[in-house]
């Protein structure tokens, strides 16, 4: 980014596509001087939008910028396109791959200056910011919420949704915050059973979970260490050993979870015989949670630089 003491520039933008000075800009944020040319840029854009209020504001501002660049009113370097390596946009890099890896998160944060959470919707932006260690409200980490940590979730898309919903139910009845796993193991039925690890927010709709229970990011424990050295006590419970498919074993498992008095309750889905969650009593609590498939993920993939592993 050009500094304030550099008088050559008047406005600096983040690219919406490739890194080139002629590329289209993203208007989510910019850095502008109050010069006559910049005032004209915004006035022209507003007038155009007042006439065409159903047109996309970003498209309007790109067209106005294009005209002003080629009429030598805002030619380079008066208007600057910033390097996306430094000024990142989630629609331009493979954020799901980074989401699952501590080392890749560290590398991204060491390399970049900012991350613009674009083509990521609603409070999913907040989840990503926390997952990537870019959330600096210390109270999120020092208030010591009681946490339900599900681990080793895997299977088909439908089976993963059921496991997430089951874990959300346990979080709800134990008054705990649901911890989003860093990854789940997705098995593709149409690809000869091949499996890939993927962020669970590409499978489950974030808001459907957030509407049911409070939540914390999968990297919560790691991020918390920046703010406090206080350790959290943990209790571990394998689900497959606790459930036998009967109503009684389900009630007993829930009662056991309610009785846990440590800050963290970890429930392990490893080796779970999935028919146990297909029984009517388990399905009743799963359906009550209202966890649905990610609504905007196909749209996100279409306009972003990643291929969804969901099948």
C-alpha positions in Angstrom: 0.0 0.0 0.0 1.3 3.5 -0.9 1.8 5.6 2.2 0.2 8.9 3.0 3.5 10.8 2.4 3.4 9.5 -1.2 1.5 12.2 -3.1 1.3 10.2 -6.3 -1.9 8.2 -5.5 -5.4 9.3 -4.9 -7.3 6.0 -4.3 -6.1 2.4 -3.7 -8.3 -0.6 -4.3 -8.4 -4.4 -3.7 -8.6 -6.4 -6.9 -11.7 -8.4 -7.6 -10.0 -10.8 -10.0 -6.3 -11.0 -11.0 -3.5 -8.7 -9.9 -3.2 -6.1 -12.6 -3.7 -2.4 -12.6 -6.5 -2.7 -15.2 -8.3 -5.4 -13.3 -11.8 -4.8 -11.9 -11.9 -3.6 -8.3 -13.7 -4.8 -5.2 -15.4 -1.9 -3.5 -15.7 -3.7 -0.1 -12.9 -1.4 1.1 -10.6 1.2 -0.4 -8.2 4.0 0.8 -9.0 7.3 -0.8 -7.9 10.9 -0.6 -10.5 13.7 -0.7 -9.3 15.1 -3.9 -11.4 16.7 -6.6 -11.0 13.7 -8.9 -12.0 11.3 -6.2 -15.1 13.4 -5.3 -16.0 13.3 -9.0 -15.5 9.5 -9.0 -18.0 9.1 -6.2 -20.5 11.7 -7.5 -20.5 10.1 -11.0 -21.1 6.7 -9.3 -23.9 8.0 -7.2 -25.6 9.7 -10.1 -25.4 6.6 -12.2 -26.8 4.5 -9.4 -29.7 7.0 -8.8 -30.7 6.3 -12.5 -30.1 2.6 -12.4 -30.9 1.5 -8.8 -31.3 -2.2 -9.8 -27.7 -2.3 -11.1 -24.9 -3.6 -8.9 -23.1 -0.8 -7.2 -19.7 -2.5 -7.7 -20.3 -2.8 -11.4 -21.2 0.9 -11.6 -18.1 2.0 -9.8 -15.9 -0.2 -12.0 -17.4 1.3 -15.1 -16.9 4.9 -13.8 -13.3 4.1 -12.8 -12.6 2.6 -16.2 -13.9 5.7 -17.9 -11.9 8.0 -15.6 -8.7 6.0 -16.1 -8.9 6.1 -19.8 -9.8 9.8 -19.9 -6.6 10.5 -17.8 -8.5 11.7 -14.8 -7.6 8.7 -12.6 -4.9 7.0 -14.6 -2.1 5.0 -12.8 -0.7 5.8 -10.3 -3.6 8.0 -9.2 -5.6 4.8 -8.9 -3.7 1.8 -7.5 -4.5 -1.9 -7.4 -3.1 -3.5 -4.3 -1.2 -6.8 -4.4 -3.6 -9.7 -3.3 -0.8 -11.5 -1.6 -0.7 -8.7 0.9 -4.3 -7.6 0.8 -6.2 -10.9 0.7 -9.7 -11.7 -0.4 -11.4 -15.0 0.6 -12.8 -15.3 -3.0 -9.3 -15.3 -4.4 -7.5 -18.0 -2.3 -8.2 -21.5 -1.2 -9.4 -20.6 2.3 -11.0 -24.1 3.1 -7.5 -25.7 2.8 -6.1 -23.1 5.2 -9.0 -23.4 7.6 -8.0 -27.0 8.5 -4.2 -26.4 9.1 -2.5 -24.6 11.9 0.7 -24.2 9.9 -1.1 -22.8 6.9 -3.0 -20.3 9.1 0.3 -19.1 10.5 1.8 -18.8 7.0 -1.2 -16.8 5.8 -1.0 -14.4 8.7 2.7 -14.0 8.3 2.4 -13.2 4.6 -0.6 -10.9 4.5 -1.7 -7.6 5.9 -5.4 -8.0 5.8 -8.1 -10.5 4.9 -11.3 -9.3 3.3 -14.0 -11.9 4.0 -15.9 -11.6 0.8 -18.1 -14.2 -0.8 -18.5 -15.5 2.7 -21.9 -14.8 4.2 -23.3 -13.3 7.4 -21.7 -14.5 10.7 -19.7 -17.2 8.9 -17.3 -14.2 8.4 -16.9 -14.1 12.2 -16.2 -17.9 12.4 -13.5 -17.6 9.8 -11.9 -14.6 11.5 -11.8 -16.5 14.8 -10.5 -19.7 13.1 -7.7 -17.8 11.4 -6.6 -16.2 14.7 -7.8 -12.7 13.7 -10.2 -12.1 16.5 -8.8 -9.9 19.2 -11.7 -9.6 21.7 -10.0 -11.2 24.6 -13.2 -11.8 26.5 -14.1 -14.5 23.9 -11.1 -16.5 25.3 -11.0 -15.5 29.0 -14.7 -16.0 29.8 -14.1 -19.8 30.0 -17.3 -21.0 28.3 -18.2 -24.6 28.8 -17.5 -26.4 25.5 -18.7 -29.5 23.7 -16.0 -30.7 21.4 -17.0 -33.3 18.8 -14.1 -35.2 17.1 -13.7 -37.7 14.3 -16.9 -36.9 12.5 -17.1 -38.6 9.1 -19.2 -40.3 6.5 -21.5 -39.2 3.7 -22.9 -35.7 3.7 -26.1 -36.9 5.3 -24.3 -38.9 8.0 -22.1 -35.9 8.8 -25.1 -33.6 9.1 -26.7 -36.1 11.5 -23.5 -36.3 13.6 -23.2 -32.5 13.8 -26.9 -32.3 14.8 -26.4 -34.9 17.5 -23.4 -33.0 18.9 -25.4 -29.8 18.8 -28.1 -31.5 20.8 -25.5 -32.6 23.4 -24.2 -29.1 23.6 -27.7 -27.8 24.1 -28.8 -30.1 26.9 -25.5 -29.6 28.7 -25.5 -25.8 28.3 -22.2 -25.8 26.4 -20.9 -24.0 23.3 -20.5 -26.2 20.3 -17.0 -26.3 18.9 -16.9 -26.4 15.1 -14.5 -29.2 14.1 -11.5 -28.1 12.1 -12.4 -30.8 9.6 -14.7 -33.7 8.9 -14.0 -36.7 6.8 -16.4 -36.7 3.8 -17.1 -39.9 1.9 -18.2 -39.5 -1.7 -20.8 -42.1 -2.6 -20.5 -41.3 -6.3 -16.7 -41.5 -6.3 -16.2 -45.1 -5.3 -16.2 -44.2 -1.6 -13.2 -41.9 -1.8 -12.9 -39.6 1.2 -11.7 -36.0 1.6 -11.2 -33.8 4.7 -13.2 -30.6 4.5 -14.3 -27.8 6.8 -17.7 -28.7 8.3 -19.1 -25.2 7.4 -19.0 -26.4 3.7 -21.5 -29.1 4.7 -23.7 -27.7 7.5 -25.3 -24.3 7.3 -23.6 -22.1 9.9 -26.7 -20.2 10.9 -28.7 -23.3 11.6 -26.1 -24.3 14.2 -25.8 -20.8 15.6 -29.6 -20.6 16.0 -29.5 -23.7 18.2 -26.5 -23.1 20.5 -23.5 -20.8 21.1 -20.4 -21.8 19.3 -16.6 -21.5 19.3 -14.1 -22.1 16.5 -12.1 -25.3 16.1 -8.9 -23.4 16.8 -10.3 -22.0 20.1 -7.9 -23.7 22.4 -4.9 -22.6 20.3 -6.1 -19.0 20.0 -7.0 -18.9 23.7 -3.3 -19.4 24.7 -2.6 -15.8 23.4 -4.9 -14.4 26.1 -4.6 -16.7 29.2 -2.5 -19.5 30.6 -5.4 -20.9 32.6 -5.9 -24.5 31.6 -9.4 -26.0 30.9 -10.3 -29.4 32.3 -11.5 -32.0 29.9 -13.6 -35.2 29.9 -13.5 -37.7 27.0 -16.4 -39.9 25.9 -16.5 -42.4 23.0 -20.0 -42.5 21.6 -19.9 -46.0 20.0 -19.3 -47.6 23.4 -22.1 -45.7 25.0 -24.8 -46.4 22.5 -26.3 -49.7 21.6 -29.3 -48.4 19.6 -31.8 -48.6 22.4 -33.7 -45.7 23.9 -32.3 -46.5 27.3 -28.6 -46.3 26.2 -29.4 -42.9 24.5 -31.0 -41.5 27.7 -28.1 -42.9 29.8 -25.5 -41.2 27.5 -27.3 -37.9 27.7 -27.5 -38.2 31.5 -23.8 -38.9 31.7 -23.0 -35.9 29.5 -25.2 -33.7 31.8 -23.2 -34.9 34.8 -19.8 -33.9 33.5 -18.4 -31.1 35.5 -15.3 -30.2 33.5 -15.1 -27.2 31.2 -14.6 -29.3 28.1 -16.6 -32.4 27.1 -15.1 -34.2 24.1 -17.4 -36.7 22.4 -15.6 -39.0 19.9 -17.5 -40.3 16.8 -14.6 -42.6 15.8 -15.7 -46.1 15.0 -19.4 -45.2 15.5 -21.7 -47.7 13.9 -23.9 -45.2 12.1 -27.0 -47.3 12.3 -27.2 -46.3 16.0 -27.9 -42.7 14.9 -30.5 -43.9 12.4 -32.7 -45.4 15.2 -35.9 -43.5 15.8 -35.1 -42.0 19.2 -31.7 -40.7 17.9 -33.3 -39.3 14.8 -35.9 -37.5 16.8 -33.3 -35.4 18.7 -31.3 -34.9 15.5 -34.3 -33.6 13.6 -35.3 -31.3 16.5 -32.0 -29.4 16.0 -32.9 -28.2 12.5 -29.4 -28.5 11.2 -29.5 -28.2 7.4 -27.1 -28.3 4.5 -25.0 -25.2 3.7 -27.3 -22.9 1.7 -24.8 -20.6 -0.1 -21.9 -23.0 -0.5 -22.5 -23.7 -4.2 -22.7 -20.0 -4.8 -19.5 -19.4 -2.9 -17.7 -22.1 -4.9 -18.9 -20.6 -8.2 -17.3 -17.3 -7.5 -14.4 -18.3 -5.3 -11.0 -19.9 -5.8 -11.7 -23.3 -4.4 -13.4 -26.5 -5.4 -16.0 -27.8 -3.0 -15.3 -31.4 -1.9 -19.0 -31.8 -1.2 -20.6 -34.5 -3.3 
